[in-house]
């Protein structure tokens, strides 16, 4: 249930036990997942697509990864977080990327073409330059390719 649905390009695969959830809250119709051609989505992963996830052609994603394109609003100290709602900036992953095993990508992240994200990294909101290698918690630039 989403505005864009789940669309996988030619020769794309989804690993066993991977979940794709397009709605995070019944108050908001989610956006969905759009993956290009020759995309590999690893096993045992979670794709929370309420804010939308776009994955470019020829990108491979490792096992046990999680994507969260929705974030809780927590700006008020007088209102419980659960009552403040959510935001949806979305996640964009460029072409020809390699996302390592157990990577977590959070709402608002835009990963450029040709990037490598090291296993176990946590990618927070922001822009990640093309052809770069990132790793750590939170993910930081390690070097250019």
C-alpha positions as CSV (number, residue, x, y, z in Angstrom):
1,X,0.0,0.0,0.0
2,X,1.9,3.0,-1.3
3,X,1.7,5.8,-3.9
4,X,4.6,4.4,-6.0
5,X,4.3,0.7,-5.1
6,X,7.3,-1.6,-5.3
7,X,9.0,-1.6,-8.7
8,X,12.1,-3.7,-9.5
9,X,14.0,-3.3,-12.7
10,X,15.2,-6.0,-15.1
11,X,17.5,-8.7,-13.7
12,X,16.9,-7.5,-10.1
13,X,16.7,-9.9,-7.2
14,X,15.3,-9.9,-3.7
15,X,17.0,-12.2,-1.1
16,X,15.2,-14.6,1.1
17,X,13.5,-13.3,4.2
18,X,13.7,-9.7,3.1
19,X,10.8,-7.5,4.1
20,X,9.6,-4.5,2.2
21,X,7.1,-2.4,4.1
22,X,5.6,0.7,2.4
23,X,3.5,2.0,5.2
24,X,5.0,3.0,8.6
25,X,1.8,4.5,10.0
26,X,-1.8,4.2,9.1
27,X,-2.1,8.0,9.1
28,X,0.3,8.2,6.1
29,X,0.2,6.4,2.8
30,X,3.8,5.4,2.1
31,X,5.7,6.2,-1.0
32,X,7.3,2.8,-1.9
33,X,10.5,1.3,-3.3
34,X,11.9,1.8,-6.8
35,X,15.0,-0.2,-7.8
36,X,16.7,0.0,-11.1
37,X,18.1,-2.7,-13.4
38,X,20.6,-5.3,-12.2
39,X,20.0,-4.5,-8.5
40,X,20.7,-7.1,-5.8
41,X,18.8,-6.8,-2.5
42,X,20.5,-9.1,0.0
43,X,18.9,-11.6,2.3
44,X,17.3,-10.9,5.7
45,X,17.0,-7.2,5.1
46,X,14.4,-4.6,6.0
47,X,13.2,-1.8,3.6
48,X,11.0,0.7,5.4
49,X,9.7,2.6,2.4
50,X,7.1,5.1,3.9
51,X,9.2,8.0,2.8
52,X,10.4,6.3,-0.4
53,X,13.5,4.5,-1.3
54,X,15.2,4.8,-4.7
55,X,18.1,2.5,-5.7
56,X,20.0,3.1,-8.9
57,X,21.0,0.6,-11.6
58,X,23.8,-1.9,-10.9
59,X,23.8,-1.5,-7.1
60,X,24.3,-4.4,-4.8
61,X,23.2,-4.6,-1.2
62,X,24.5,-7.0,1.4
63,X,22.7,-9.2,3.9
64,X,21.0,-8.0,7.1
65,X,20.7,-4.3,6.0
66,X,18.0,-2.0,7.1
67,X,16.6,1.1,5.5
68,X,14.3,3.6,7.4
69,X,12.8,6.3,5.2
70,X,10.7,7.6,8.1
71,X,11.8,9.5,11.2
72,X,10.0,10.5,14.4
73,X,9.6,14.1,15.2
74,X,10.8,14.9,18.8
75,X,11.0,18.7,18.9
76,X,8.5,19.3,21.7
77,X,9.4,18.4,25.3
78,X,5.7,18.8,26.3
79,X,4.2,16.2,23.9
80,X,5.1,12.5,23.9
81,X,7.3,11.6,20.9
82,X,4.8,9.0,19.8
83,X,2.2,11.8,19.4
84,X,4.4,14.3,17.5
85,X,4.2,12.5,14.2
86,X,6.8,11.5,11.7
87,X,8.8,13.0,8.8
88,X,9.6,11.5,5.4
89,X,12.6,12.8,3.5
90,X,13.3,9.5,1.7
91,X,16.4,7.6,0.8
92,X,18.3,7.8,-2.5
93,X,21.1,5.4,-3.5
94,X,23.0,6.1,-6.7
95,X,24.1,3.8,-9.5
96,X,26.8,1.3,-9.2
97,X,27.0,1.3,-5.4
98,X,28.0,-1.5,-3.0
99,X,26.2,-1.4,0.4
100,X,28.0,-3.8,2.8
101,X,26.4,-6.3,5.2
102,X,24.5,-5.0,8.3
103,X,24.5,-1.4,7.0
104,X,21.7,0.9,8.4
105,X,20.6,3.8,6.2
106,X,18.4,6.4,7.8
107,X,15.8,8.9,6.4
108,X,17.2,11.8,4.4
109,X,20.4,10.0,3.2
110,X,21.4,10.5,-0.4
111,X,24.3,8.3,-1.5
112,X,26.1,9.2,-4.7
113,X,26.9,7.0,-7.7
114,X,29.7,4.5,-7.2
115,X,29.9,4.6,-3.5
116,X,30.9,1.8,-1.1
117,X,29.4,1.7,2.3
118,X,31.4,-0.4,4.7
119,X,29.8,-3.3,6.6
120,X,28.1,-2.2,9.8
121,X,28.0,1.5,9.0
122,X,25.1,3.7,10.0
123,X,24.4,6.3,7.2
124,X,22.5,9.3,8.6
125,X,20.7,12.1,6.8
126,X,22.9,14.0,4.3
127,X,24.7,13.9,1.0
128,X,27.4,11.3,0.4
129,X,29.8,12.2,-2.5
130,X,30.1,10.1,-5.7
131,X,32.8,7.4,-5.9
132,X,33.6,7.5,-2.2
133,X,34.0,5.0,0.6
134,X,32.2,5.5,3.9
135,X,32.3,3.6,7.1
136,X,31.7,3.8,10.8
137,X,28.9,4.9,13.2
138,X,27.9,7.4,12.1
139,X,29.4,6.8,8.6
140,X,32.3,9.2,7.7
141,X,34.4,9.5,4.5
142,X,37.2,7.0,4.6
143,X,38.6,7.7,1.2
144,X,37.8,8.4,-2.5
145,X,37.7,5.5,-4.9
